[in-house]
Amino acid sequence: MNHPSSSTKVWCPRVTVACVVADGGRYLMVEEEVNGRLAYNQPAGHLDDGESLASAAVRETLEETGWTVQLDSLVGVHQWRSTEHGESVLRFTFSARPLRHDPDRPLDDGIRRALWLSRADVAALGDRLRSPLVLQSIDAWLAGQRLPLSALGSLLAEDRYP
């Protein structure tokens, strides 16, 4: 097996998490400023070092929307090259139930607001969606695509999946 030398750059995709949070035909979305334009996304963000995928998804949803959620399942794992920054992204998308909202919680920098939109409203946003994964994730959820959280097999002490 060849090992990279210390001068060789190791390729690593950006690992992100997102949540499809549904409530009565509407989906929790965020309106955010990205590179000087408004974009729409599910609550989503980057996995931190030492953090489980599930914990990251719950944390990002709270930080971006003020909503505490409970994860139900893994909707999918998607790989793509971002048109925003040109890097490869590996996105883990979860399904979550809304539990409670803290309207006074400050939202992450760049997040203008959290809002609930129908699938048709999300589709109508077109190129204002942060990525094609936004609508693809809702459609996968609507099609019933679900994996148990135990499919992730976390060995981190903070997060053992049932």
C-alpha positions in Angstrom: 0.0 0.0 0.0 1.3 3.5 -0.9 1.3 6.0 1.9 1.2 9.7 1.1 4.4 11.6 2.0 4.2 14.5 4.4 4.2 16.9 1.4 1.3 15.3 -0.3 -2.1 17.0 0.2 -4.7 14.5 1.4 -8.1 15.0 -0.2 -11.0 15.3 2.3 -14.6 16.1 1.4 -16.5 18.6 3.5 -18.8 16.6 5.8 -22.2 18.2 6.4 -25.5 17.3 8.0 -29.0 18.5 7.3 -32.5 17.8 8.6 -35.8 17.4 6.8 -38.2 18.6 9.6 -41.8 18.1 8.5 -44.9 19.4 10.1 -48.3 19.1 8.4 -47.0 19.3 4.8 -44.6 22.1 5.5 -40.8 21.9 5.9 -38.5 23.8 8.2 -36.2 26.0 6.1 -33.7 28.7 6.7 -33.2 31.9 4.7 -29.5 32.7 4.8 -27.1 35.2 3.3 -24.4 33.3 1.3 -21.7 35.3 -0.6 -23.9 38.4 -0.7 -27.1 36.7 -1.9 -30.1 35.2 -0.1 -30.3 31.4 -0.3 -32.7 28.8 1.2 -31.7 25.5 2.8 -32.7 23.0 5.3 -31.2 23.5 8.7 -27.6 22.3 7.9 -24.0 22.7 8.7 -20.6 21.1 9.1 -19.7 18.2 11.3 -17.3 19.3 14.1 -14.3 17.2 15.1 -15.3 14.6 17.7 -19.0 15.1 17.1 -21.4 12.4 16.0 -23.4 13.0 12.8 -26.7 12.8 14.8 -25.5 15.4 17.4 -24.3 17.7 14.7 -27.7 17.5 12.9 -29.6 18.3 16.2 -27.1 21.1 17.0 -27.2 22.8 13.6 -31.0 22.7 13.6 -31.2 24.4 17.0 -28.5 27.0 16.1 -30.0 27.9 12.7 -33.8 27.8 13.6 -34.3 27.9 17.4 -36.0 24.5 17.0 -35.1 21.5 19.2 -35.7 18.4 17.2 -35.6 14.6 17.6 -34.1 12.6 14.8 -36.2 9.7 13.4 -34.1 8.3 10.6 -31.4 8.8 8.1 -32.9 9.9 4.8 -29.8 9.6 2.7 -26.1 10.3 2.1 -25.4 12.5 -0.9 -22.1 13.4 -2.5 -21.7 16.4 -4.8 -19.3 19.1 -5.8 -20.5 22.5 -4.5 -21.0 25.2 -7.1 -20.5 27.7 -4.2 -16.9 26.8 -3.3 -16.0 24.1 -5.7 -15.2 21.5 -3.1 -16.6 18.0 -2.7 -19.4 17.7 -0.1 -20.6 14.5 1.7 -24.0 15.3 3.2 -25.9 13.2 5.7 -29.6 14.1 5.7 -31.8 13.1 8.6 -35.5 13.2 9.2 -36.5 14.9 12.4 -39.6 15.8 14.4 -40.0 19.3 15.9 -40.2 19.2 19.7 -40.1 22.8 20.9 -39.2 26.3 19.6 -37.3 29.1 21.4 -38.2 32.2 19.5 -35.8 34.3 21.6 -32.7 32.2 20.7 -30.3 34.2 18.5 -29.7 32.4 15.2 -26.3 31.7 13.6 -24.5 34.4 11.8 -25.8 34.8 8.2 -29.2 33.2 9.0 -31.9 35.8 8.4 -34.9 33.7 9.6 -36.4 30.2 9.9 -39.6 29.6 8.0 -42.0 26.7 7.2 -42.7 26.1 3.4 -44.6 23.6 1.4 -42.8 21.4 -1.1 -44.3 23.5 -3.9 -43.0 26.7 -2.2 -39.5 25.1 -1.9 -39.6 24.0 -5.6 -40.6 27.5 -6.7 -37.4 28.9 -5.1 -35.5 27.4 -8.0 -31.9 28.6 -8.2 -32.3 30.4 -4.8 -32.0 27.0 -3.2 -28.5 26.6 -1.6 -28.0 23.3 -3.4 -29.9 20.8 -5.4 -29.8 18.5 -2.4 -32.5 20.6 -0.7 -35.4 19.5 -2.9 -33.8 16.1 -3.5 -33.9 15.5 0.3 -37.5 16.5 0.6 -38.5 14.3 -2.3 -36.6 11.3 -0.9 -38.4 11.8 2.4 -41.7 12.1 0.6 -40.9 8.8 -1.2 -40.5 7.1 2.2 -36.7 6.7 2.0 -35.6 6.0 5.5 -32.8 4.1 7.2 -32.7 3.4 10.9 -30.3 5.6 12.9 -28.5 2.4 13.9 -27.3 2.2 10.3 -24.7 4.9 11.2 -23.0 2.7 13.7 -21.4 5.4 15.8 -18.6 4.3 18.2 -18.4 7.7 19.8 -19.1 7.6 23.6 -21.4 10.6 23.3 -23.8 8.9 21.0 -24.8 5.3 20.9 -27.7 4.7 18.4 -30.6 2.5 19.6 
